[in-house]
């Protein structure tokens, strides 16, 4: 669960062109709730230009760490980020 962090910045060229899309990625959340940068991996993407915007936002986020028997543990998460143009 994401607790805090910025929203992804819509790539200006894609927004101007009216292109929407999605990035699905995996990453490891450490025991303090921070993403491990080396673990970020794109699973699927509708446009490569969305990938960096998604990564920038998620890497600056804070998440609820996984728990096992009451103790925080590292956890692998898979999450989509959608880029949609609001009218």
C-alpha positions in Angstrom: 0.0 0.0 0.0 1.3 3.4 -1.0 1.3 5.8 1.9 2.8 8.9 0.4 4.6 10.2 -2.7 4.1 12.3 -5.9 1.9 11.5 -8.8 3.6 10.6 -12.0 4.3 13.5 -14.4 2.5 12.9 -17.7 5.1 13.1 -20.5 4.2 16.4 -22.3 4.6 15.1 -25.8 2.3 12.1 -25.2 -0.2 14.4 -23.4 -0.3 16.8 -26.4 -0.7 13.9 -28.8 -3.6 12.6 -26.7 -1.8 9.3 -26.1 -2.9 7.3 -23.0 -1.3 4.2 -21.6 -0.1 2.1 -18.7 3.1 0.8 -17.2 3.1 -2.4 -15.0 6.2 -2.8 -12.9 7.7 -4.9 -10.1 9.8 -3.7 -7.3 10.9 -4.7 -3.8 9.7 -2.6 -0.8 12.3 -2.7 2.0 11.4 -3.1 5.7 11.2 0.7 6.1 8.7 1.1 3.3 11.1 2.4 0.6 11.5 1.0 -2.9 14.8 -0.6 -3.7 16.0 1.2 -6.8 17.9 -1.8 -8.3 14.7 -3.9 -8.0 12.5 -1.8 -10.3 11.6 -3.8 -13.4 9.0 -2.9 -16.1 6.8 -5.9 -16.9 4.6 -4.3 -19.6 4.4 -0.8 -21.0 2.2 0.7 -23.8 4.8 3.3 -24.5 8.4 3.5 -23.4 8.1 7.3 -22.7 5.7 6.5 -19.8 8.3 4.2 -18.1 10.6 6.9 -16.7 7.7 9.0 -15.4 6.3 6.0 -13.6 9.7 5.1 -12.2 10.4 8.6 -11.0 7.1 8.7 -9.1 7.3 5.3 -7.5 10.9 5.7 -6.4 10.0 8.8 -4.4 7.0 7.1 -2.7 6.7 5.5 0.7 4.9 2.2 1.1 3.6 0.1 3.9 6.2 -2.7 4.3 5.1 -6.3 4.3 4.7 -8.0 7.6 5.4 -11.6 8.8 4.6 -12.6 12.3 4.3 -9.0 13.3 7.7 -8.0 11.9 8.4 -5.9 8.8 9.8 -7.8 5.8 11.0 -7.0 2.3 8.2 -7.7 -0.2 8.0 -7.9 -4.0 5.1 -6.0 -5.4 3.6 -5.7 -8.9 1.7 -2.5 -9.6 0.2 -0.7 -12.6 0.3 3.0 -13.2 -2.2 4.4 -15.7 -1.7 7.6 -17.7 -5.1 9.0 -18.7 -5.9 12.4 -19.9 -8.6 14.1 -17.9 -11.0 16.3 -19.9 
